[in-house]
Amino acid sequence: PLIGVGQVATPDDAVKAMNDFGIPLIAIGRQLIVDPDWVEKVEDGEEETILTEIKTSNREYLKIPDAMWEYVRIRPYWLPIVD
């Protein structure tokens, strides 16, 4: 099986990759860090509530460990972090 990876932040991104490129599986790894409830929100038809950025104030809620936080902070654009 082929798995599409990268730049999939919204359900529309996933559907587009599946339809336009015939990819049967889509990885949403980074997006699950940004919004751990992504899949449930899609299943419940709540796509408009999907978070697309990590606010610094949400770090504890997301349970991002110190080492990972430092890693992503020094690599701009790896995760969409805003203050």
Backbone as a chain_set.jsonl record, in Angstrom:
{"seq": "PLIGVGQVATPDDAVKAMNDFGIPLIAIGRQLIVDPDWVEKVEDGEEETILTEIKTSNREYLKIPDAMWEYVRIRPYWLPIVD", "coords": {"N": [[0.82, -1.208, 0.0], [0.335, 2.284, -0.578], [1.238, 5.211, 1.139], [0.273, 8.466, 1.729], [2.119, 11.266, 2.749], [2.703, 14.229, 4.573], [2.064, 17.701, 4.742], [-0.707, 17.534, 5.188], [-3.267, 18.917, 6.579], [-5.946, 19.445, 6.838], [-9.235, 17.926, 6.521], [-10.042, 18.26, 3.871], [-7.57, 18.43, 2.564], [-6.694, 15.798, 2.875], [-8.669, 14.333, 1.475], [-8.324, 15.409, -1.071], [-5.694, 14.541, -1.704], [-6.133, 11.792, -1.711], [-8.075, 11.507, -3.769], [-7.006, 12.962, -6.027], [-4.489, 11.835, -6.421], [-4.789, 9.155, -6.103], [-4.169, 7.884, -3.712], [-4.394, 5.503, -1.227], [-4.088, 5.578, 1.578], [-3.601, 7.984, 4.149], [-1.271, 9.82, 5.997], [-1.4, 11.596, 9.012], [0.303, 12.646, 10.934], [1.814, 14.972, 12.108], [-0.264, 16.777, 12.262], [-1.871, 15.578, 14.157], [-0.476, 16.108, 16.439], [-0.859, 18.818, 16.657], [-3.679, 18.94, 16.866], [-5.042, 16.685, 18.729], [-7.579, 15.605, 18.627], [-8.384, 15.436, 16.03], [-9.268, 13.323, 14.251], [-11.641, 12.436, 15.52], [-13.121, 14.803, 15.398], [-13.502, 15.024, 12.648], [-14.982, 12.688, 12.163], [-17.271, 13.346, 13.597], [-18.296, 15.401, 12.133], [-17.331, 17.947, 12.624], [-15.445, 19.602, 11.372], [-14.828, 22.314, 11.157], [-13.902, 23.047, 13.62], [-11.372, 22.112, 13.919], [-8.097, 22.447, 15.048], [-5.428, 24.398, 13.775], [-3.074, 25.478, 14.451], [-0.56, 25.609, 16.998], [-0.933, 27.078, 19.974], [1.21, 28.74, 22.179], [0.295, 28.788, 24.774], [-1.228, 26.486, 24.898], [0.388, 24.339, 25.217], [0.752, 22.721, 27.567], [-1.775, 21.501, 27.764], [-1.722, 19.968, 25.44], [0.224, 18.239, 26.144], [2.941, 18.261, 25.397], [6.168, 17.222, 25.625], [9.073, 18.649, 27.31], [11.558, 18.28, 25.913], [10.714, 17.734, 23.279], [9.31, 20.092, 22.76], [11.377, 22.017, 22.768], [12.821, 21.055, 20.59], [11.02, 21.466, 18.388], [10.648, 24.207, 18.57], [13.086, 25.349, 17.762], [13.13, 24.738, 15.146], [11.776, 26.264, 12.836], [8.593, 26.325, 11.283], [8.227, 23.579, 11.26], [6.256, 22.697, 12.969], [3.174, 24.413, 13.272], [3.511, 26.901, 15.269], [2.319, 29.417, 17.358], [2.465, 32.496, 19.211]], "CA": [[0.0, 0.0, 0.0], [0.997, 3.576, -0.646], [0.769, 6.132, 2.166], [0.597, 9.858, 1.474], [2.654, 11.887, 3.954], [3.181, 15.604, 4.475], [1.207, 18.835, 4.411], [-2.127, 17.215, 5.307], [-3.724, 19.572, 7.806], [-7.406, 19.474, 6.886], [-9.873, 16.808, 5.831], [-10.008, 18.534, 2.428], [-6.234, 18.041, 2.096], [-6.654, 14.331, 2.823], [-9.533, 13.887, 0.373], [-7.68, 15.814, -2.333], [-4.579, 13.618, -1.956], [-6.695, 10.478, -2.047], [-8.748, 11.556, -5.072], [-6.159, 13.455, -7.121], [-3.307, 11.016, -6.623], [-5.124, 7.748, -5.925], [-3.469, 7.366, -2.537], [-5.408, 4.893, -0.369], [-3.866, 5.869, 2.994], [-3.027, 9.305, 4.377], [-0.699, 10.01, 7.334], [-1.666, 12.935, 9.547], [1.084, 12.657, 12.167], [2.045, 16.286, 12.715], [-1.55, 17.399, 12.559], [-2.379, 14.997, 15.405], [0.194, 16.817, 17.533], [-1.535, 20.113, 16.729], [-5.033, 18.705, 17.366], [-5.188, 15.249, 18.968], [-8.961, 15.193, 18.383], [-8.628, 15.631, 14.596], [-10.073, 12.24, 13.677], [-12.97, 12.482, 16.122], [-13.821, 15.972, 14.866], [-13.927, 14.685, 11.284], [-16.061, 11.702, 12.275], [-18.459, 14.009, 14.141], [-18.697, 16.49, 11.251], [-16.937, 19.217, 13.249], [-14.194, 19.998, 10.735], [-14.551, 23.743, 11.364], [-13.279, 23.245, 14.933], [-10.021, 21.536, 13.91], [-7.036, 23.42, 15.298], [-4.396, 24.363, 12.738], [-1.871, 26.057, 15.041], [-0.339, 25.359, 18.423], [-0.669, 28.282, 20.755], [2.153, 28.474, 23.26], [-0.48, 28.554, 25.995], [-1.847, 25.153, 24.84], [1.428, 23.312, 25.311], [0.463, 21.772, 28.654], [-2.97, 20.739, 27.371], [-1.316, 19.003, 24.418], [1.192, 17.341, 26.788], [4.169, 18.217, 24.613], [7.29, 17.184, 26.566], [10.074, 19.712, 27.185], [12.543, 17.995, 24.853], [10.062, 17.902, 21.976], [9.014, 21.511, 22.596], [12.617, 22.68, 22.371], [13.135, 20.591, 19.236], [10.19, 22.124, 17.378], [10.832, 25.664, 18.649], [14.277, 25.778, 17.017], [12.925, 24.351, 13.747], [10.598, 27.002, 12.377], [7.722, 25.771, 10.247], [7.997, 22.142, 11.388], [4.901, 22.718, 13.506], [2.682, 25.807, 13.266], [3.441, 27.42, 16.634], [2.095, 30.873, 17.465], [2.461, 32.981, 20.607]], "C": [[0.856, 1.261, 0.0], [0.387, 4.493, 0.416], [1.234, 7.536, 1.805], [1.006, 10.532, 2.769], [3.041, 13.327, 3.655], [2.138, 16.593, 4.025], [-0.284, 18.498, 4.383], [-2.597, 17.779, 6.643], [-5.236, 19.522, 7.955], [-7.978, 18.225, 6.228], [-9.879, 17.006, 4.313], [-8.659, 18.165, 1.826], [-6.154, 16.529, 1.915], [-7.47, 13.811, 1.645], [-8.905, 14.225, -0.968], [-6.532, 14.865, -2.68], [-5.098, 12.244, -2.37], [-7.299, 10.483, -3.453], [-7.822, 11.925, -6.218], [-4.997, 12.52, -7.441], [-3.556, 9.523, -6.437], [-4.425, 7.099, -4.745], [-4.501, 6.794, -1.567], [-5.278, 5.206, 1.124], [-3.173, 7.216, 3.134], [-2.519, 9.389, 5.817], [-0.957, 11.449, 7.777], [-0.912, 13.135, 10.861], [1.257, 14.005, 12.821], [0.735, 16.959, 13.089], [-2.165, 16.83, 13.835], [-1.668, 15.571, 16.622], [-0.519, 18.16, 17.752], [-2.94, 19.962, 17.323], [-5.255, 17.203, 17.524], [-6.597, 14.717, 18.695], [-9.359, 15.305, 16.914], [-9.567, 14.58, 14.034], [-11.498, 12.275, 14.217], [-13.782, 13.66, 15.585], [-14.309, 15.712, 13.446], [-15.094, 13.708, 11.339], [-17.364, 12.343, 12.739], [-18.947, 15.17, 13.282], [-18.37, 17.868, 11.804], [-15.614, 19.735, 12.679], [-13.826, 21.447, 11.003], [-13.89, 24.02, 12.704], [-11.86, 22.672, 15.007], [-8.992, 22.65, 14.099], [-5.951, 23.27, 14.244], [-3.077, 24.956, 13.221], [-1.773, 25.638, 16.504], [-0.05, 26.693, 19.083], [0.258, 27.89, 21.899], [1.415, 28.141, 24.55], [-1.146, 27.173, 26.033], [-0.859, 24.016, 25.026], [1.126, 22.278, 26.387], [-0.736, 20.907, 28.322], [-2.608, 19.643, 26.372], [-0.29, 17.997, 24.935], [2.451, 17.146, 25.943], [5.344, 18.272, 25.582], [8.32, 18.283, 26.28], [11.031, 19.476, 26.019], [11.935, 18.188, 23.468], [9.756, 19.375, 21.721], [10.251, 22.281, 22.146], [13.01, 22.31, 20.943], [12.331, 21.36, 18.19], [10.342, 23.641, 17.412], [12.03, 26.136, 17.829], [14.219, 25.366, 15.546], [11.65, 25.019, 13.237], [9.881, 26.254, 11.247], [7.547, 24.264, 10.323], [6.617, 21.902, 11.97], [4.449, 24.182, 13.521], [2.469, 26.331, 14.686], [3.282, 28.933, 16.591], [2.087, 31.251, 18.939], [1.112, 33.536, 20.975]], "O": [[1.969, 1.273, 0.525], [-0.833, 4.545, 0.573], [2.424, 7.775, 1.6], [0.322, 10.392, 3.783], [3.634, 13.616, 2.616], [1.417, 16.363, 3.054], [-1.042, 19.114, 3.634], [-2.357, 17.194, 7.7], [-5.753, 19.553, 9.072], [-7.288, 17.545, 5.468], [-9.739, 16.045, 3.557], [-8.596, 17.647, 0.711], [-5.613, 16.042, 0.923], [-7.009, 12.945, 0.901], [-8.947, 13.419, -1.898], [-6.412, 14.432, -3.827], [-4.554, 11.615, -3.278], [-7.059, 9.565, -4.236], [-7.843, 11.279, -7.266], [-4.57, 12.423, -8.592], [-2.641, 8.716, -6.596], [-4.123, 5.906, -4.772], [-5.394, 7.518, -1.125], [-6.261, 5.108, 1.859], [-2.282, 7.556, 2.356], [-3.252, 9.067, 6.753], [-0.757, 12.394, 7.014], [-1.444, 13.734, 11.795], [0.883, 14.176, 13.981], [0.643, 17.631, 14.117], [-2.905, 17.53, 14.525], [-2.207, 15.524, 17.728], [-0.748, 18.576, 18.887], [-3.346, 20.752, 18.176], [-5.616, 16.524, 16.563], [-6.785, 13.51, 18.548], [-10.546, 15.272, 16.59], [-10.566, 14.922, 13.401], [-12.455, 12.157, 13.452], [-14.983, 13.536, 15.346], [-15.406, 16.132, 13.079], [-16.088, 13.886, 10.634], [-18.444, 11.926, 12.32], [-19.903, 15.853, 13.651], [-19.049, 18.845, 11.49], [-14.769, 20.243, 13.417], [-12.643, 21.782, 11.071], [-13.367, 25.115, 12.915], [-11.22, 22.746, 16.056], [-9.017, 23.662, 13.398], [-5.594, 22.156, 13.862], [-2.082, 24.943, 12.497], [-2.779, 25.352, 17.155], [0.948, 27.349, 18.787], [0.099, 26.831, 22.506], [1.867, 27.301, 25.328], [-1.584, 26.736, 27.097], [-1.244, 22.847, 24.995], [1.234, 21.077, 26.137], [-0.718, 19.702, 28.572], [-3.123, 18.527, 26.449], [0.029, 17.021, 24.255], [2.956, 16.034, 25.792], [5.507, 19.264, 26.291], [8.424, 18.777, 25.158], [11.28, 20.384, 25.227], [12.58, 18.746, 22.58], [9.92, 19.859, 20.601], [10.171, 23.108, 21.238], [13.476, 23.157, 20.182], [12.896, 21.852, 17.213], [10.18, 24.297, 16.382], [11.986, 27.225, 17.256], [15.157, 25.62, 14.79], [10.581, 24.408, 13.213], [10.508, 25.641, 10.383], [6.79, 23.702, 9.531], [5.891, 21.014, 11.523], [5.256, 25.081, 13.757], [1.374, 26.216, 15.237], [4.008, 29.633, 15.886], [1.749, 30.441, 19.802], [0.917, 33.988, 22.104]]}, "num_chains": 1, "name": "protein.A"}
